[in-house]
Amino acid sequence: MVTRSALIYLSRQEGLKDFAARFRPFKKLTTRFVAGENIDEAIAAIRELNADGCSASFDHLNESVANPSEAETEVKEYLRILTRIDDTGINSNVSIKLTQFGLELDSELAYKNARAVVVDAARRGNFVRVDMEASNVTEKTIDIFKRLRAEFDLNDVGIVLQSYLRRTCDDAQQLLKLPARIRICKGAYNEPPEVAFPDKRDTDDNYVRVMQLLLSSGVYHGIATHDPKMIEATINFAQRQGIGKEAFEFQMLYGVRRDLQRQLARDGYNMRVYVPYGKHWYPYFMRRLAERPANIWFVLKNLLKG
């Protein structure tokens, strides 16, 4: 089994990108899960998703920026994305990570940068999802989101929560009081047991608990999962409670269980796909594997499933 430390080391070796991409299996794997290096390739991917009845969310790859100038470049890229969404007429919103806007440099800088994107999205009638990252920035992320939500409408900006974190159910209850549009996912970072449930069963139980809380709130939320058991639990709960298909959406990652994405869309459910793109695909891809090396097998299994 490839060790986490080895994958982290490889993720820092940007010079290995071109070398690794020469190998057909590796390139096939990355291009399956990353839409491309530029915005035009991402738009083409989203057009295909829209044709299948799925909406999308742009995700420009670049986390943990090194300086304010790099963070400013990210803001400009997202403003360009929002312009291109309008110009092309594709069905997509945007997803941002606060570390790419400078969160690890200065929280106020990250807030101002995120706010600039939300201002433009709100003006265009679009929506910004603030992604959740590792647990060391969970509190800061929620604090910045609350500031944004205090300034903008419910349908302008939303947030992500992760069911493997022990704090998530409490966070969901507090955020729903605002109220807030929430995306619930399981989470994939490598966290200590005092912060996150080490047992998958506990993570799943918490996911169902939070999902039921969200769907019962009357707010439009995102149920993000590739797990058929979680999807079945969501559908069954919604049917029992008389919650319509239009009241929430399922969300999945680009390239993962495309067959299931299409099936849910055909069944009349709102289906949104997160579409990552950018030149930083190599460190992104390797870090995703490093966060939990078991993801390697998850990726390989889903490559075979279609």
Buried (B, 14 or more C-beta within 10 A) or exposed (E): EEEBEEBBEBBEEEEEBEEBBEEEEBEEBBBBBBBBBEBEBBBEBBBEBBEEBBBBBBBBBBBBBEEBEBBBEBBEBBBEBBEBBEEBEBBBBBBBBBBBBBBBBEBEBBBBBBBBBBBBBBEEEBBBBBBBBBBEBBEBBBEBBBBBBEEBEBEBBBBBBBBBBBBBBEBBEEBBEBEBBBBBBBBBBEBEEEBBBEEEEBBBEBBBBBBBBBBEBEBBBBBBBBBEEBBEBBBEBBEEEEBEBEBBBBBBBBBBBBEBBBEBBEEEBBBBBBBBBBBBBBBBBBBBBBBBBEBBEBBEEBBEEE
